[in-house]
Amino acid sequence: MSSASLRRRPSSSKKERSLPTKDKPVQSSRSKSSFSISALSLQWWPACYNDEKARALDEHWLTDRTVWLRVGVFGLLVLGSVLMYLPSLYEGMSPGDSGELMTAALQLGSAHPPGYPTFTVAAHLFAHLPFPDEYSFAWRLSLLSAIWNALSCGFLYLAVQRWTGSNVAGVFSGLLFVTSPMAWREANYPEVFSLNNAFTTGLLALAVYYFQSVQSVRMARSPDSLAYHLRRTHYLAMLGAFMCGFGLTNQHTLVVFEAPLVLCVVFSFADELLPSFLWFLGGRSRSMWPALRLVLFFVAGLLPYLYLVWASQHPPVYSWGDQSYWNGFWTHFLRKEYGTFRLWSGGVGSTYPQRLQFYFHLLPENFGRVGCLLSLLGALVCAWVSWSGPTSSHKTTPKGRRASAAGSRSPMHSSSARRVATRWLCATLFGFLLLYVGGFMQLTNLPLSDKMPLASSVLQRFFIQPNAVLALFAGMGLALVHQVVVPRLLQTQPSKQRSPQSKRKSDDPASLSTAPALSAPESAFSTGASASSGSASLSSSSSSSGVTTNHWLGIAFAVLVVLVVWAPLAHQQYHFWAHYDRELLTTYAHDLLESMPPNAILLLRGDLSCNGAFYAQVVEGLRPDVTLVPIELLTYRWWLRTQRQHAPNVRFPPGRELYHPRIGYSMLDFLRANRDHSHPEYLGFHRPMLLAKDWKDRDDAHLAHYELRPHSLAWLVVDKELSPSLMDGMALVRPLRVPLSALTTMEAFPFDSWEKQALMRYGESYYWRTFQKYHAAQSLAKKEDLQHADVVRVMELLEEVIAVMEQLTNTGKFINQSNVYEIYLSSLLATANAQPTLEKQSRLARGARRFLAVEKDLETSDEWRSQAKQLLEQFGSLLEEE
């Protein structure tokens, strides 16, 4: 229905209230005969909205320089942030769940609960853009994460600039957030948290624009202006409803911000939305269209979850869950396998005060002390602005009567309207912080201990979302310093009176496309530069040159604060990532897979080994002959239904679906199902059986029948009934790519980093391989018919053991160093009695000198010491010649 036909409606209709005209001022909506905001807003296209003026208002932004200024600054911030992240992007395997997410994105599978359909589809489409071949799949997805995180910088700029009118404060807020260590780290590799940052900051900016539009509705002075701002408010509400649903398809923690936002949106426009939602919930059809419209847009945002149903029809390797039926979809969507209101399936690992202390301890590291002070200042000022002063839309006359707003400048006094709109926005922000700190952090049951260092790294990622609000408050604090504190220190304050030029500009219908800034009092967050956002320009009663001087001095001071606070954080992060080894996790994944025997079965435990192995095999195509079996996923009933086809070489106990010692099969049953003694080279199995990390806790019945022996970065499972020699399987071990000397740089990585955990795995591999060599040499030295070749082999093994002990001091925890050197010296003496060659003589002399260098710290007898001295005197001349 066109607007012209709406204007031809008979005015005598009982269901339609009288519409205002240009000669008729807008009055309070409480009067029966006056113009009703609610009656007008219930229509999709208001009847009083003139077509020509509508086009003029809609097209005004095309010629508005301030709009293009904001667009330009937004684009520069996004582009600059992406360029800032480029040198630190990962090009291969990366921390967290990135290995699993890249595997799901490449194959269009389902990630761990709740599935992350938006991330999976977007990453798959972005990675298949026409990039040059030298850019890996992982680097492309890392670039996508950097773009998402860079968008959060632009959104924060829009939110703060729209609220305060200060471009400097908006730029500062965005840069402060994206250069914080936690946000920068998540922008370097494929993860869902960068996209969640974009959704959070986008909703923040949308909330500012929405409440500003609600404020404009209350301050409208003409029917056309009122209709225009109502229409814009409707569109912002529908966009916000869609974004709320769409954001939940990426990460469910966004609901902590959406809950207070939805409540404040409904109550801020109570004339329309509150009755509509009540009628909608009650099932009544009258005036339920506004609420139904928002609900439909919210549901439309959730539609990407239908992708999980499609992906479960032909599940690829390492795809989680079975969403082909309703119960499986609901289980995956609600994260029932982890616990709907928990971050992991374990028990309570830390207390609520410990998590609070951990969060507040990280704030100075992310924002700096000055940034934290500005954030606190901005939060206090926002609370004072929103909760102080009168809020009534009517003035009280000296006679005690309430004067109608019909004869005033707007239906609601401008200062009161701004304060009410700011109050709802601040209620949204403070409600989110209280709900996040008091509610969500109460449910985060991750442990904060040295036994699980990666848990603290995982928990830090969930702190980024409230940090976005704190960065916005920091921008508000800088705007206060920029616009209020500096002029007062210079003893010159801007006037609250509007100039005649700005008054005439505000009466122009074209100026209605921009709205006043959300601020009260006006002098707190508005300057002459804030006219770009439609706020009343502040002109001083003194000379204009003084105002201009103070204005530029304020901008200079704000830029100085930006450089003092933001520049050190950016330099620190750039220097940190420039010297960070981002290839270590890729090397670990390659070493883990490439060290496997042909056609091996690799049992996986832990995110580091599991995600790394699947990434190397699926994304990079390494070792497709190795069958990967994640032990932790065997505990779910859906694994055999959806993933058994990808493990044809693995035998499962018949009649039982899941790995569970009480209601399913145990690890002993699993190993016996794969038992086969017809292949001695496989040490008791039909294929080589290896284990990455360790066995599952509380299931140790198999330990009496099977043992583990070190094999590169994994363990070789051996049947004890075969009683193989300790030397069996050692020939299969290939050298690792990370040398032993690299373990001395372990302290360069943070304690809770995934790279340090990978180095610790390398260290454990060297330790246990050394332990195996030590025991093999010890057993070989105890042979009764010891041959000369055996003595040489013992000496070679112990030299490798000593080389490890000299570089890694922790070997003393499980290796008797005195015993090592005694056996080593005895092998040296046995070799010396066998008429060694010149090469072996110099080797004996070096061994004797090595023994004498450490014998003071060892509990060795005088006899061993004298024999070593004799050996050094006998062959020491060869060392002098060298």
N, C-alpha and C positions, 0 to 999 in steps of 0.2 A: 504494500500500500504506500503510495507516495505521500510526501509531506503536504502537497497541495490538497489532496483529498482529506487529509486530517484536518486541515484548516477550514474545510467546508462543512465540518460537523456542526449540527445545530447546537447552539449554546444553551438551549433549554434542557439538555439531557440531565437527568437526575443523577446519573452515575458519574458525570464529569464535572469537576469543579471549574469555576471561571478562570480563564487564563489571563495573565497580565498583558497589558499593552504598554507602548512606549510612554504614553501620558500617565500611566498608572504606576506608581512606585511599588516596588516589591515589599510586601509586608511579612509579618511573622507568620510562620506556617501553623501556628496555634489558632489563629483566627479562622472562623468558618467561611467568612466572605473574602478572605485574603488569598493570595497565591500560595499554593501548597507545593513544597519541594517533593514530598512523597508522591503526590498524584502525578506530577510531571515525570519523576524518575522511574515510575513503573512502566512507562512506554519505551519501546525500543528506539523509536525516533521521535523526539518530542514535537508536538504539533506547532509550538511557537517558534521552532528553530527555522529561521529563514534560509532558503537554499543558497542565495547569493552570499549572505554573510557566513554561512557555513563553509562555503568554498574559500572565502577570504580568510577565515580563521584557520582552516586546515592547511592552507598553502602559505600561511605567513612564515612558517619556520623555514621555508625554502630561501627566503631573503633575509632571515634574521642572522646577523653576524655572530651573535653570542651563541646561537645553536651550533653553527659551524665551528666556532672556537672550541666548544666542548667536544664536538666530534673529532676535531683535529688533535686536541690534547689526549683524548681517549685512544685514538689510533697510535699516537707517538708513544704513549705509555705501554701499550700492548706490544708494539714492535720493539721498543727498547728493552722490555723485560725478556722477550724471546731471545734477542741478541745477547743479553746478559747471561742467559742460561745455556746458550749453545756450547761454550767450551767445556761445560761440566756434564754433558749428556752421556748416559751409558750407551754403549754400542753392542752389548751382549747381555748375558745373564746379569740381573740386578737384584737388589735386596727385596725383602718382603714377599708378597704373593705375585710379584711381577712375572716369574717364570710360568706359573699356572695361568695367569691372565693372558700372557702372550700365546700360550698353547691353545687356550679357548678361543682367542681372537683369530688365530690362523685357521683353525678348523671349524669355526662357528659352533663351538660347543657351549656347555654351561659351566660356569665357574662355581666356586664354593658358595654356600648360601649367603645372601639371597639371590645369587645368580648373576647380578650386574649386567642385565641385557643391554642397557644403553652404552656402557663402556665397550662391551664386546662387539656390538655391531658397528659403532663409530670407529673403533680401532681397526676392525677388519676393512672397512671402506677406506679409511685414511691411508692404511699401509699399502693399499693397491692403487694409489695414485701414481702417476708416471714419474717416480723418482729415478735418479740415476742408479745404475746397478751397484755402485760402490757403497751405497748407503744400505745398511743391513735392516732387516725387519725390526729388530729391537731398537735401532736408532730412530726409525720412523715413528714408532710408538712413543719413544722418549720425547721426540719433538712435539707430538700431540699433547703429551702431559705438560710440556713447557708452555704451549699455547693456552691450554686451559688455565694454568696458574697465572699466566700473564693477563688473561681476561679478568681475573679477580682484582688485579691492580687497577684496571680501567673502571670496573664497577664501583670499587671503593672511592675512586676519584669522583665519579658521578654522584654518589650518595653524599659525600662530604661537601662537594661544591654546590649541590642543590640545596643542602641544608644551611650552609653558612654563607654562600656567595663568594667564598675565597678559593681561587684556583690553586694557590700555593698550599693551602691546607689540604685540599683534595689530592694533589700530587704527593704531598708528604705522607698522607695516610696510605695511599696505594703502594708507594715504594717501601714504606716501613714494613708492610705486611709481606710483600713478595721477597724481600731480602732477609727476613727472619730465618734462622737456620732450619727450623722445622719445615717451613713452606718451601724453601729452596731445595731441600733434600728431596721432597716428594715431587718436585718438578723435574728431576733429573732422570727419572725412569718411569716405565708404565705402571701406574697405580691409579686406583679410583679416588684417591684423596684430592688430587689436583682438580678433577672434575667436580668433586664435592665443594671445593673452595670456590669454583666458579658459580655453582648453584647458590651457595650461601651468600656470597657478596652480591650476586645478581638479585636475590630476593631482598637484600638490604637496600640496594638502590631502588628497587621497585616499591618497597615499603615507603621510602622517603617521597618518591613521586606520587604515590597513592595518597598519603596523608596530606601532602601539599595540595593535591587536587580536591580533597575533601575540604581543606581550608578555603580554597578558591570558591567552592560552592557556597560556603557560608558567607563569603565576602562579596558575592556577586551583586551588582547594582542594577542589572537590567535583565529582562527575560532571555534575550539572546545569550548573554554572558552566562546566566545560570544554566540554560540548556546545553551550552557548549561544554561547560565544566562537568555537568552531570554525565554527559556522553563520554567524556574522557575518563571520568571516574569509573564508569561501567567497564570500559575497555581495559583499564588498568587492573580492575578486580578480576576480570576474566583471564587476563594474561597471568596474573598472580596465581589464580586457582590452577591453571594449566601447569605453571612452573612448579607449584607445590607437588602435584602428582608426578610430573616428569622427573623432578629431583629425587623422589623416592625410588625410582627405577635404577638409581645409581648406588645410593647408600641410605640406610634407614635412619641414621643418626640425624638426618636433616629434619626429622619430625620434631625434634626438641626445639628447633627454631620455628617451625611452622605452627605448632600448637598455640603459643602466645600471639603469633602474628594473625592467625585466623580469628581468635577471640577479639583482638583489638580492632580488626577490620570490621567485624560484624557490629560491635558496639559503637564504633566511631560513626557509623552510618545507620544508627538504630532506627531512624524513621522508615527506612526501606528494608534493610537486610534482616533486622531482628524479628519483626513480625513475619516476614517471608519464611525465615528458617523455622519459626515456631509452627506456622501453618504447614510447612513442608514435612516436618517431623510428625505432625498430627494427622497427616493424610488429607488435609483440606486443599481443594484446588484454588481457592480464592487467593490471588496475589502471591502464589508460590513460584511464579516464573523467575524472579531474580535469584532465589536460592537454588532452584532447579538448574538454572543456567550455570551457576558456579559449580554445582556438583557435577554436572555433565562435563565441564571443562577439566575438573580435577580427575575424573575417571578417564577422560581422553589422554591425560598425561600418563596414566598408568598402563596404557595399551602396549608399550614395549615388552611387558611381561608375557605377552602372548608368544614372543619369540622363544621363550623357554619350552613351551609346548611343542613348537615346531622343531627345536633342536633335539628334543628327547626322542623324536621318531627314529632317528638314525644317529645314536650317540657316538661321537668319535672317542678316541683314546683319551683318558684322563678327564672325562666329562662327569661332573657331579650330578647325583640325584637321578630320579626317574619322574619327570613331570608329565608323563603321558596319561596319568589319571589324576583325579581331583585331590585325593589324599596326599599323593606325592608332591603335587604342585603346592599345596597349602603348607606341607612340611618344609619345603625348600623356601617358600616365600617368608614364612615366619621364623626361619632359622631354628627350628626345633632341635636339630641335631647338635647345635652349639648351645642352645638355650635361648629363648626369644629375648629375654632381658639380661643376657650375659654375653661377654665378649669371647669366652672360651668355655669348653665343656668341663673343665676342671673345677675344683672347689674354690673357696675363698682364699686367694693368695696373698692379699694385703688388706690392711684396714683402711677405712675411709679417711682418717686423719693423715695416714701416710701418703695417700694419693693426693690429698689437698696440698700437703707440704711439698710433694714432688712437683705439682703443677706450678705453685707460686715460686718455687726455686728456679724453674726454667724461664720465668717471665723476663728477668733482667738479661738472660743470655739471648733472648729472642728480640727484645725491643730496646735493650740498653736502659740504664737508669733514667736518663732524661726522657726517653720514650715512655717508660712506665709512669713517670711523674706527669707528663702531658696527658696520658690516658686517664689517670686519676683525676686530674684537673677537669678534663672534658666531661667525665662522668658526673662529677659533683656539680658542675655548672648546668648540665642538662637536667639533673634532678631538681636544682633550684629554679630553673626557668620554667619547668613544666608544672611544678607544684606550688608556686608562689603567686600571689596576686589574685584578683577577681577573675572568675570564669563565667559570669552571667552574661547573657546576650542582651540584657536590658540595663539601662541606666536608671538610677533612682533620683527623682527630682527633689528639690528642696521641700516641696509640699508632701513628700512621702509617697507620691504616685510614681508608678513605673511608666516611663516614657516609651512609646512604641518605637521600634527601629525603622518604621516606615519613613520617618523624616530624617533619619540619620544617614550617614554615608553608606552603610551597608546593612543587611539584615542582622549581622552580628558585628559588634565592634572589632576593628581589625586586630588590636592587641589581644583581645580575648579570644578571637578565632585562631590566631596564631598559637596562643598558649594552649588551647584545647587540642589542636592538631599535634603540636609538639608533645603534649602530654601522652597522647596515644602512641606516638612513635617511641618515646622513651619507655613507656610501659611495655612495648614489644621488646625493646633491647634489654631492659633490666629483667623482664620476665624470662627471656631466653637465658641470660647469665645465671639467674637463680635456679632455673629448672635444670640447666646443664651442670652447674657446680653442685647443687643440692640433690638432684635426682639422678642424672646420668652417671656422674662420677661415683655415686653410691652403688650403682649396679656393675661397674667395671671391676671384675674380680681377678684381674691379672696380677700375678705376684711381682713384687719389686725386691728381688733378692739376687745375690751373686750366683745362685744355682741356675737361674733362668735369666741371663742377661738380655736375651732378645725380647723378653716380655716388656721391659721398660721401653725399648725402641718401638714396639707395637703400640704401647699406650700413648706415647708422645704424639703419634699421628692423629689421635682423636682430640688432642688439645689445640689443633690448628683452627677448628671451627669457632670456639669462643675467642680465639686470638683475633679473628676478623672483626668482631665487635669492639674489642679493645683497641685495634688499630683505628677504627672509626672514631672512637672517643679521643684517641691521640690527635687526630685531625681536628676535632672540635676544640681540644685544648690549645693547639697551635693557632687556630682561628681566634680564640679569645685573646691570646697574647698579641697576635697580629693586629687585631681591630680594636681592642679595648685597653690592654695594659700599656702598650707603647704610647698611644696618644695621651693617656693619663700621666705617664711618666714625663712626657714632654709638656704637660700642663695645657693641653689644647684638646678639647673633646668635640667631636662632631655633634651637630644639632639634630634633634629628632624631627624638626620641621621639614616638610617637603617643599621643594622649590616649585614655583608656578609652572615651570616647564615640565617637571615630572608629573605634576598634577594634571596638566593638559594631556600628557602622554598616557596616563592611566585611564583618562576618560575616552580615549580613542578605542573603538572596538577592536582594532588590529592588535592592540597591546594585550588583549585578553588571552592570547595564546600562551603567554608566559604568566607565571603565578608568583606570588610573594614567597619569599624564603620562609622556611619554617623556623621562626625565631621570635622570641619575646623576652625582654624588651628588644625593639628593633636595633638599638645601638650596640647590642651585644655581639651579634653575628652578621652584621650587614655594613658594607662600606659603599663608597661610590662605585667601586668595581662590581659590586653585587647587583647592580642594575641589570646585568646580563641574565640573572635569574628572575627578574621581574620585581625585585624588592624595591622599596622606596629608597631613592638615592638620598644620602645624608649630606646636607650642605651645612657648612658652618656659618654661624652668624658673624664670624670674623672674616678676614680677607681670604679670598680663594687661594692665594699663594701659600698661606699657612696650612690649609687643608691639604694641598697638593704635596707640600713638603712632608707633613706627617704621614701621608699615605705612602709615599715612596720610602720613607724611613721604616715604616711598618713592614713593607714588602721586603726591604733589605734585611730587616731583623729576622723575618720568617725564613728567608732563603738561608741565612746564616744558621738558623736552627736545623734546617733540613741538612745542610752540609755537616754540621756537628754531630747530629744523631744518625742520619742515614749513611753518610759516606764511610764512617768506620765499620759499620755492619757490612756494607757491600764489599769493602776492601778485605775484611776478614774472611768472608765467605768465598770471595774470588780466589784469594791466596790459599785457602784450605782445599778447595776443589782442584786448583791447578796442580797441587802436589799429591793428590789422592789417587791411589791405584784402583781404577774402576774396571780393570781387566781381571782382577783376582778371582771373582766369582765365576767368570766364564772359564778361566783356567781350571778352577776346581771342578766344574761340571764336566769339562773335557777329560781331565785326569780320572775322574770317577768312572766314566763310561769306557774310555779307551783302555783302561787297565783290566777290563773284564776278559775272562777266557772266552773263546768262541762259543756261541749258543748258550750263554750262561743265563741263569735266573737270578735276578738281583732283587732282594727284599729291601724295601726302603722304609725308613722312619725319619720323621722330622721334616720341616719345610725346606731346610737348606739342601739336603740330599734329594728329597722327592721332587721339588720344583726344578732344581738344577739338572737332574737326570732327564726328566721329561722335556725340559726346554732343549737340552742338547740333542735328544733323539728326535723330537717332533719338529722343532723349528729349524735346527741346523742339520738334521738328517744323519747324525752320527750313530753308528753301531745299531742298525735296525735288527740285527740278529739277537740282541740282548732283550730278554723279556723282563719288563719292569713291573713289580708287584708292590704297591703301597700297603704296608701292613695295617696302618690305621684306617684305611678305607675298607678293609676286609670286614670290619665290625659293623658295616651297614648292609642291610638285606638287598639293597638295590645294586650292589657292586657285581654280584654274580649274574644278575639279569642283564645288565647293560655293558659290562666290561669283560666278561669271561671270553667273549669272542676275540678280544685283543690279546689274550694270554693262552694260546692253544697248547703251548708246551708245558703248562703247569697243571698238575693233577690235584684236584680238591677232594677231600673226604666225601664220599657219597652220602646223600640223605640229609645233609646239614648245609644251611645257606650262609651262615656268617661265622666269623672267627670270634668265639666267646667261650671261655673255659667252662661255663656252667650250662648255657642253653645252646651252644654251638660246638664247633670243633676247637681243639686246643692246638698250640704250635707243634706239640708232639704228634698229633694226628696228621697235621699238614706235612711234616717232614717224613713221616712213615709212608704217606701216600705217594711221595716222590722218591722213595727209597729204591735203589737198584744196585746190587753188588756185581752186576755183570760188566761194569765199566770201572775198573780200579782207578783209572786216571781221574775219575770224577769224585773219588773219595766217598763213595757210598750212595750216590744219587744217579739218576738217569741223565742228568745234566749238571754242570757245575753250579752249586748253590752258594750264593754269597749274601752277605747282610751288610747294609750301610747303617752306621750308628750302632744300635744295640737292640736287644730283645725288648718286647713289651713287658712292662712291670706286672708283677703278681701272676706270672705264668712261667714257672720255672721247672715244670715236670720234665721237659726235654733236656735239661742241663745234665742229667745223669747218663744220657745216651749220646749226646752230641757236644762237641766243643768248637770253639772259634779260634782261628789262627789268622794273624794279620796278613792282609793281602792289599797292598797299596792303600787306598783310602777306604777300603771295605774289609770285611772279615770273611774268611773262607770257612764254611760250615763243614765239619769233618765228623764222620761216624766213628765213634770210639771202638766199635767192634772190630774195625779193620786194623786198629793200632798202627797207623802209618807213621813213618819216621818224621821227625821234626823238619827234615830237609825237603820233604815232599811238598810240592807246590811253590817252593821258593824260586824255582827257575822261571815260573810264570810271571813273577812280579816285575813290572817294568819300572824304569826310573820315573820319578815324579818331575813335573815341569817346574815346580817351585823348589829351588835348592834349599839345602839346610841352612845356609847363611841368611836366607830371607826371613827366617823366623825371628831373627834378632830385631827386626823392624816392627814387631807386633805392637809395641807400645805407641807407634805412630797412629794407630787406628783407635777410635773411641771404644770404650769398654762394651757398649751395647750395639756395636756395628756388626753387620753380617760378615764383613770382610775379616774382622778379628776372629769370628767364630770359624770361618773357613781356615784361617791360619792355625787356629788351635787344632782343627782336624788334621792338618798337615803335621803339626807337632806330635799329635797322638799317633799318627801313622809312623813317623820316624821313631818314636819311642818304642812302640810295640814291635816294629820290625827289628829294632836293636835288641829288644828283649828276646825275640825269637832267635836271633843270631847268637846271642849270649848263651842261651840254653842249648842250642845246637852245638856250639863249640864246647860247652861244658860236657855234654853227653859224649861227643866225639873224643874228647881228651881222656875219658874214663874207660875207653875200650882197652881190652887186654892185649889184643894183637894190633897195637897201634903202628901203622906204617908211616913212612916218611911223607907220603902224599897227604895223609891225614893230619900230620903235624903242620904242614904248610897250610892246609885248609883251615885249621884252628887258628893259626896265626893271622890269616887274612880276615877271618870273621871277626876276631877280636880287634884288629886294627880298625875295622869299620865301626865296631862298638865304641872304641876309644875316641874315634873322630867325632862321634855324636856326643859323647860325654864331655868332650872338651868345649863344645859349643853350646850345649844345652845342659844346664845344671840340674834340671828337674829329673833327669834320668836316675839320680841317686835315690829316688823314692822307691824304685822297684828293681834296681840292679845293685848288687853288692860290688862296689868299685874295687875294693881290696881283692876280692876273689877274681875279678876280671884281670887285674894287673898281674896277679900271681900266676894265673893260667897262661897269660900272655908271655910272661917271662920264662915260664917253663917251656913253652913252645919255641921261644927264641933259643934257649939253651939246647933243646933237642935239635933244632936246625943247625946250630953252630957245630955240634958233634958230627954232623953228616957231611962235612967238607963242602960248605956252600960256595957258590960262585961269587965273583966280586960284587955283582949286583945285590945278591942276597946278604953279603957281608955288610955293605953299607946300610942295608935295610935293618940288619940286626943292631948295628951301632945306633941308628936313629931310635930304634925301639928301646934300647937300654937307656939312652939319654932321656927319653920320654918318661920311662919308669922312675928314674932318679929325680926328675923334676917334680913329681907329684907324690913321691913316697913319704914325704914329711907329713902330708895331710892324711895319709892312709895308715891303717893299723897293720903294717907289714913287719915281719921279723927281721932281725939283723942278718940272718942267713940270706934272705932274698936280696937285701941291699948289697951285701958283699958280692954276690954272684952277678948282680947287674953291673957293679963297678969293674969286675974282672972282664965282663963282656965288652964294656966300653973301652977298657985299656987294650983289649985284644984287637978290636976293629975300629978304634977311634981315629986312627991315622987316615982312614979313608974319608972321614968327614972333613978333616983339615984340608985334604987335597981338593975336595969339592968346593 
